[in-house]
Amino acid sequence: MRLELILLTVLLSAALGAGYMLFILKSGHQRDAHLEATESVLDQGDRLLKALVYHTKLYCSTNPSPEQWRNFSALIDRVLAVRKDIQSISMRNGDITMFHRQADGTLYPDQSTLLHEIDNVNTIMSRETIDVGGRREPVFVFSRRASSDADNGIVLETTFKQSSVAEKEAIANRMINSLFTFSLSVLITAFLLCAAVIILAVIRERKRQELSRQEEHLAFSGVMANGILHDFRNPMSAVRLDAQMLEREATRESGIRPERVRELAGRVSRTMGRMDKIFAEFLFMARPDDEESGTLDIESAINECIEILLPRIEQARLKIVREIAAELPLVRAYHFALKRSLLNVFMNAIHFSPENGTILVSADCGRNGVVLEICDDGPGIPPRKRKEIFKLFVTGRPEGTGLGLFLAKTAINRCQGTIEAVESGRTRGAAIRITLPTVAPGSSAGKKQADPAGRK
């Protein structure tokens, strides 16, 4: 869920950034449009004066006739009729106004301020204001000498409404606004489509995860069933062997030995108790939060596991050698999970040990806790396979299920410990090393006490 929110946030940030860039581009183009409109008005004013100068030379000589004045006046009227943005056109000779035609309003030349010189000699532009209907409006004033002759003082002057710049600018702004609106619409549409794709992908991914979770639950149920079968095979085999021994004892020709019968009956009872614990353990696996870790005497756990597997050990004619250091600290672990992992490791050693072989069990304090090693006299584990054997369904025996060491690793990891296959210190065989965290020294829990099974 966090990844989807990050993607949507990044997408929204990108969309807002793109929108901001579009706004900046729009503002820049509007400024450019304003400059281009202003330059267009300046260019038109310059061209108009150049044309008027040409006609002034034709109609207005040093002593123009009335007919020439009428022709010039008609020309000016046609210009004013065509160009609605022109406010007035006039001709001056020094302080004398020879001709003036004005669309409307009164000119206030005292408001003039020189702003721009179109070329270096002839045309000059300034900004002035006129009174139109009681309000003053700004205009551009263009003036140009009719001749480069210094003796000829005739100056042509025309005024353009400043609103003409806004009219020309409005055309460009309409195009800019249309492009901006179109780009913004495309951006919003793209954002909505991308957001919809992300949302659909999230919904699809959730459905896929839900389906995968269901499949994992089914697979886990299969693993649990195989684990239950795997863990029950050991105590059931022990019960069967003890039952066979009881049968032989009952048919013994020299008579029944009460001590032996009590021993075998006690084994059967303890094995059935172990089976009951296995049920409880798998309930804890199904609801792992219901079990809390506690303290455990590792030596008692080892002895209990050996006692459960004693019928198999006797049947295989194996010898158990214990090398357990005195006064080992208590370890912190899940009781059922740890004992099941030890049983699986012991069973693995029994399966691979040859007849009359020896299983060495050692326990001592290490840097990271209590270190337990279980070594056998079997063929050993190749270095390249020492990590593979803890994977699910990986087994070295044709009749194996590949669950024993996998479940053992899962249980040890749950106890915050480590389990690994290491080089055996003996001439042959495999060695499984288990490291478990200890209880802090000096705490009340750090002293040996009775374990949940009631053993010291």
Buried (B, 14 or more C-beta within 10 A) or exposed (E): EEEBEEBBEEBEEBBEEBBEEBEEBBEEBBEEBBEBBBEBBBEBBBEBBEEBBEBBEEBBEEEBEEEBBEBBEEBBEEBBEEBEBBBBBBBBBEEEEBBEBBBEBEBEEEBBEEEBEBEEEBBBBBBBBBEBEEEBBEBBBBBBBBEEEEEEBBBBBBBBBBEBBEEBBBEBBEEBBEBBEEBBEEBEEBBEEBBEEBEEEBEEEEEEEEEEEEEEEEEBEEBBEBBBEBBBEBBBBBBEBBEEBBEEBEEEEEEEEEEBBEBBEEBBEBBBBBBEBBEEBBEBBEEEEEBEBBBBBBBBBBBBBBBBBBBBBEBBEBEBEEEBEEEBBBBBBBBBBBBBBBBBBBBBBBBBBBEEBBBBBBBEEEEEBBBBBBBBBBEBBEEEEBEEBBEBEBBBEEEBBBBBBBBBBBBBBBBBBBBBBEEBEBEEBBBBBBBBBBBEEEEEEBEBEEBEBEEE
